[in-house]
Amino acid sequence: MDLRRVGGRIAAVRRALTAAALPLPMRITNGLAMVSLVLSSCDLLRLCSDRERPLRFPLGGREFATVVCQLASVVYLLSLFAHPEAPASDEGDGSGRAPAAAEPAPMPGGMEDGDEETVAAVVSGTLPSHHLESLLGDCRRAARLRREALRRVTGRGVEGLPFEGMDYQAILGQCCEMPVGYVQLPVGVAGPLLLDGHEYHVPMATTEGCLVASVNRGCRAIAASGGAMSVLLRDSMSRAPAVKLPSAKRAAELKEFVEAPPNFELLAAVFNRSSRFARLQDIHCALAGRNLYMRFTCITGDAMGMNMVSKGVENILGWLRNDFPDMDVISVSGNYCSDKKTAAVNWIEGRGKSVVCEAIIKGEVVHSILKTTVEKLVELNVIKNLAGSAIAGALGGFNAHASNIVTALFIATGQDPAQNVESSQCITMLETVNDGDDLHISVTMPSIEVGTIGGGTCLASQAACLNLLGVKGSIHGSPGANAKRLATIVAGSVLAGELSLLAALASGQLVKSHMKYNRSSKDAAKAAS
Ligand code: ADP
């Protein structure tokens, strides 16, 4: 017989008994059970040894009550040993643990030798959870035991969070600390996107109904019009440390030194030691009082490049101390970089890849696929994306929904989704061409931060999406080519998304299509239950 099942049944009985005893606190319930056990045992012994009144069936009222008390207290106390970690009542047990919502399912795969002791040590706090991987030398087992410890500490199950199917070794030291599972996200494919003469099937990880369908429609309109073209204007990742000097005068001297053209080769040689792919391109400084912010920009091959550029900056800061020993390094990142924050510096100077993507959409395609007119689209773009965003005080937000497409593509291909902040900066322009018959549409995106090596790109599912696009890893002898191509695919997909959403708005189809794809009766029923 499965002991865990027996334990579960006993626990269920105990919950029923405890529920009957509520609203008494758990400590009092336990005490009452002990007292009941002792008293009923004494009474039973006395009844058994009483020759004048031997125990006989059917039992009399008092005998029956004694036997019921005995059985109830034994079952209750046994269940305490079977599941000592599960709080029995919603009041908590005074330990500060969260109340149990339901009896959580036990650990996937069951327990192996030594697991019980390890989990108990994590639960008690004597073994820090983040030491599990190094202690066990087995990342999957570490994640499994951490998950079990979490179940015991919180009293809540995480059965809906999948465990199997993730390579826990692959994420160690690279993607995520203290894993207990992973989140499922559906991946849809839009396309083919006809861009620069190539067809791309664009993977998008999203839970927003309508999004993939909309981008798909945009791709159809682009392909039916002969395709889109892209141009990459700039490729430069940046990092800007903040340093403090004794005076603003001294900070200005350092600025002059690092920006002086004759010193560039020296500084580049020091910076480039960080990696065979890092090549310093530019240094641009800003002052705030006696604090100096030095914005270093460099190419980083096929890596998104944050680690690479940060290492290069550390090399430079160490080297600068020789000539500026009074320089105090406040932070290797001083926010003038600017990473994962809305900032004009990225919008104006660019960060990562700066791309423009354009297409001419035929008037007949605007009618047949997009169900609107060229004039309506152009007017809508001026009033919404340009004027509307201007009065909203937008900073790089002159578009309809670039971040929708950027984020879905970023998640699918293992990019850092937090960088959607600056990567989604985009101005969408629409004009009539060919005597007003056709539509010229473009997206200009100065800060697309992507890589095809490093970070989350190494994980199996993300690598599969990169592979689908033909940009996984790097091309031998052409470092950076895949990452640049990925940036143009991001811009091309945004172009398709902008076209389709603007058309939906112009034709008044937006709400109708969202009701169709985004609010199924199934969802509503699920949400209500
Ligand atoms: P990031 O700098 O984007 O955070 P990593 O720190 O993982 O990414 O750096 C990328 C690593 O991959 C570096 O160690 C680099 O030497 C290596 N690498 C191998 N091939 C390439 C390539 N084609 N482009 C960039 N980096 C590469």
Boltz pocket constraint, residues with backbone or C-beta under 6 A from the ligand:
constraints:
  - pocket:
      binder: B
      contacts: [[A, 275], [A, 276], [A, 277], [A, 300], [A, 301], [A, 302], [A, 303], [A, 304], [A, 305], [A, 306], [A, 307], [A, 308], [A, 309], [A, 451], [A, 453], [A, 454], [A, 455], [A, 474], [A, 475], [A, 479], [A, 480]]
      max_distance: 6.0
